[in-house]
Amino acid sequence: MAPSRLLFILLSLVVVQTLSLLWWCQLVLSLMLPAALLVLLYAAVEWRRLQLMQGHLSTRERRWFWLPSGGEPREFTFHGELVLWQWLLVINGRDLQGRRLRLVLARDCMSRDDWRRLQVALRFSR
């Protein structure tokens, strides 16, 4: 999987919309600057999280594995909600050590066939 351009674009649009709303509200400068800084800090954290969404997702014998780029493989189980939309997948899980794992994948992060196979595997895995 590669980082999704669609999710980067959506994040950028949210940041621009939020900063525009702050500007439009004509807040006092002492309120607007911290609010804008908070929005930019949030965007930086989410931008980094989206960049780290690279790796390999695999399954075998009803077990799921996430191998981040340059990291160690993590076996995980589904925990919480699983979002399966045509253009977006959100996988919530916990690895065997109990650490939380959240994968947010958009349609453009992999090939069409891989996307279809992943959706089918996720539908029948629960």
C-alpha positions in Angstrom: 0.0 0.0 0.0 1.1 3.5 -0.8 0.0 6.8 0.9 -3.3 8.0 -0.4 -3.4 11.2 -2.4 -7.1 11.4 -1.9 -6.8 11.5 1.9 -4.0 14.1 1.7 -6.3 16.3 -0.5 -9.2 15.9 1.9 -7.0 16.8 4.9 -5.8 19.9 3.0 -9.4 20.9 2.2 -10.4 20.5 5.9 -7.5 22.7 7.0 -8.2 25.4 4.4 -11.9 25.4 5.3 -11.2 25.6 9.0 -8.7 28.5 8.6 -11.2 30.3 6.3 -13.9 29.9 8.9 -11.6 31.3 11.6 -10.8 34.3 9.3 -14.4 34.8 8.4 -15.5 34.9 12.1 -13.1 37.9 12.6 -12.0 36.7 16.0 -9.8 38.8 18.1 -6.1 38.2 17.2 -5.4 36.8 20.7 -8.0 34.1 20.0 -7.4 33.6 16.3 -3.7 32.9 16.4 -3.9 30.1 19.0 -6.8 28.6 17.1 -5.0 28.7 13.8 -1.9 27.2 15.4 -4.0 24.4 16.9 -5.5 23.7 13.4 -2.0 23.6 11.9 -0.7 21.3 14.6 -3.6 18.9 14.1 -2.9 19.0 10.3 0.8 18.2 10.9 -0.1 15.2 13.2 -2.6 13.8 10.7 -0.3 14.4 7.7 2.4 12.4 9.5 0.0 9.6 10.3 -1.1 9.4 6.7 2.5 9.2 5.5 3.1 6.3 7.9 0.2 4.4 6.3 2.5 2.4 4.0 3.1 -1.3 4.2 1.6 -4.7 3.5 -1.6 -6.0 4.8 -2.0 -9.8 4.6 -4.2 -12.6 5.9 -3.8 -16.3 6.2 -5.8 -18.9 8.1 -8.2 -16.2 9.4 -5.3 -14.3 11.0 -4.4 -10.7 9.9 -1.0 -9.2 9.7 0.2 -5.6 9.2 3.8 -5.0 8.1 4.6 -1.3 8.1 7.4 -0.1 5.8 10.7 -0.5 7.6 8.9 -2.0 10.6 8.2 -5.4 12.2 5.2 -7.4 11.3 2.3 -7.2 13.7 -0.5 -9.8 13.9 -3.8 -8.2 14.9 -7.4 -9.0 15.6 -10.3 -6.8 14.7 -11.5 -4.7 17.6 -14.3 -2.1 17.3 -15.9 -0.9 14.1 -14.9 -1.8 10.6 -15.8 0.7 7.9 -16.2 -0.8 4.4 -17.2 1.9 1.9 -16.5 1.8 -1.8 -13.8 4.4 -1.6 -12.7 4.1 2.1 -11.7 1.4 4.5 -11.1 1.9 8.3 -9.7 -1.1 10.1 -9.6 -0.9 13.9 -7.7 -3.6 15.7 -5.4 -4.6 18.5 -2.1 -6.4 18.1 -1.2 -9.3 20.3 0.5 -7.0 22.8 -2.7 -5.0 23.2 -1.6 -1.9 21.2 -4.2 -0.2 19.1 -3.9 -0.3 15.3 -6.0 1.9 13.0 -5.6 1.7 9.3 -7.3 4.3 7.1 -7.1 3.3 3.5 -8.6 5.1 0.5 -9.3 3.6 -2.9 -6.2 5.1 -4.5 -3.6 3.5 -2.2 -3.6 0.2 -4.1 -4.5 -1.4 -7.4 -8.2 -2.0 -8.3 -7.9 -5.8 -8.0 -6.1 -5.6 -4.6 -8.8 -3.2 -3.4 -11.6 -5.6 -4.4 -9.8 -8.6 -2.9 -9.2 -6.7 0.4 -12.9 -5.7 0.6 -14.1 -9.2 0.0 -11.6 -10.6 2.6 -12.7 -8.0 5.2 -16.4 -8.7 4.6 -16.0 -12.4 5.2 -13.4 -12.2 8.0 -15.7 -11.1 10.8 
